[in-house]
Amino acid sequence: MRKVVAIAMAFIVFSVGFHFAYEKSKLLNESRCLGCIALLPKASAFKGFWVEYPTFFHKKGSPALPDWLINESRQHVIMLFFWYKGCDPCKAQWDDMVKAGIVVGSEENGKMAANYSNVSLITIDIVNDERANLLKIFTPAKSTPSTPTTVILFTTNQTYWYAFSGKADGKAGRPSIEQLKEIIREAIEWHASARA
Amino acid sequence: MACFGSCLTCPVAYSVLTMAAIGARRIYKKPIQKKRLVSQLIFLFITNAAFIFGVTGLIYSYFYCWEAPQATMSCPIGILEHAVLESSIFLAIYLVGTIATIGTIFGRAPCGWACPIGFLQDLVGKIKVEREIKRSRVDKRARYIKYAILAAIPFAVHYFATMAYTDICPIGGLTATLPILLFHYSSYTPTKFFLPKMILLALTIVLIINVKRGWCRYLCPVGAMLAPFNKISALQLTFNEEKCLKCMNCARVCPMKIDLPYDTKSMECIRCGMCVDECPTKALKLEFKWR
C-alpha cells in the first residue's frame, strides 16, 4: 500500500508541475540555444541595410513585422536583442556591448548608453517574453531561431534592418563589436537625415 | 534537420535500423532481452520523432539532449539548470514530479529499457568485454561520481550563471552538436566550449567501449536522480534463495556488476533483466510489486 501512496504522491507533484511548467518547458525546448551545444551560426556580412529579405532568408512561415515595431522604428533607431538566461554567448555578447559602451545595465533592464540615447533598445527574453516569435523574422532560411540575435532596425519610407545571430566577434560573417558600433552610427545618421 | 518525407532519406530511420540490426545479432537473444530491444528501439524513435509529434514540453526520464535536431522532449538536466537560473520553483516541481513518478513505478528501468545512450552502450559495450574492469574498490568508489556531478550542477549553474553542465555535456556533443554540424556544417562555427565538449565525448566513448555501461555507472546525473527510487519502486528484481543453485551466472552477466543475486534493490540496478534470463532455476524475477 505504501508504494501506491508513494506513486500517487509523486503523480500529484508531477501534475502540479505539469500544470504550471509544461508551457515553459515547451518554450525552452523550442528555443534553440546553439551556444549551449558549442555552436554559433554564421551570419551575412554587413554590406548595407536590407529592405527586403536577402536571398539566404526566407519569409515563408515568418510573421510580418508588427505595427508597434514599425511605428516605434519611425521615431527611433531600434536595437533588438534576443536572449535568455543561461545562454552563454548571449551573456558574452551583452558583456562585450557593455564594455564597448553601447549599452548599460543588465539584459533584463538594459538601456542604450548615453552616446546612443537616440536609439531605443528592446531586449526580448525568448522564454518569457510574448514578443519572442519576432525572432523567426530575423532568422536565415537554413538556420534555426537562436540566441543571441541582434537586430538594428529603422523605418523611413520603408523599414531597413540588419540582423546577425551569435556573438559579435568578427568571425564567419558576424560583425566585430567595432563594426557593430559603426552599423548603429550609420543607422542613426541615415534615420536622422531622412527625418530632416 | 527536417523530415524529408521519405524513410529512405531519413537519418533517424537509418540509426534505428542500424542499432536494431547490431542489437539483434549481438546481445538480445534471450526472451526479456528481445522485449528490451523492441522497447529501446521504440524509445529511440520516440525520442527523435519531433517531425511526427512536434516539440513537446514533456521531460525525458533518461539522458538525451533537447537540442538534438528532432528531440521531442526536454532534457532533465537542462530543466534543472533553468530551474536554478530562473529560480523557477514550478520547473523544479515538474522535474521532481516526472522523475519521482517514473522512479516510483519503474525505478531505474528507463536506463535499461528506454535510454538511447544506454542502448548505445549495450551495443558498443560488447566490443571489448575482456577489458571489463576488475578493480572493484575503484569501481565502487567511482560510482559516487555521478551523485557528486548531480549535486554540483545547481551550484555550478548558480555560480557561473550559465548552463554550466550543458556547455560541456558530452552527450549533447554526440546527440546535438555533431548531427547539426553533419547536416549544416557550413552554417555554424564552434565556440570555446566545442573542444572541451569533443574531448569529453571522446573520453566518454573510450569509457563506454572499455567498461560496460560506463556512462551509467560513473557519470550519468539522470541515473543518479533515478537511482534512489530502486529501493521503493513497484518494479522490483526479486530473489528466491531456495531455488538458487549459486551458479553466479547472474553476477557474471550483470552489465552494472552489482552484487547479485543478493543485492536486488541495488541503486545501480537498471532492471535490464539479463540476470533473470540467465538464471537456470528462475530464482530471480523481474516483477511489479504494488505492496
Interface residues (C-beta under 8 A of the other chain):
Chain A: M1 R2 K3 V4 A6 I7 M9 A10 F11 I12 V13 F14 S15 V16 G17 F18 F20 A21 Y22 E23 K24 S25 K26 L27 L28 N29 E30 R32 C33 L34 G35 C36 I37 A38 L39 L40 P41 K42 K85 G86 C87 D88 P89 K91 V127 P140 K142 S143 G166 K167 K171 A172
Chain B: V55 T56 G57 L58 I59 C65 W66 E67 A71 M73 S74 G78 I79 E81 H82 L85 E86 S88 F90 L91 A92 I93 Y94 L95 V96 G97 T98 A100 T101 G103 T104 I105 V157 A161 T162 M163 T166 D167 G172 G173 A176 T177 I180 L181 H184 S186 S187 Y188 T189 P190 T191 K192 F193 F194 K197 I232 S233 A234 K289 W290 R291
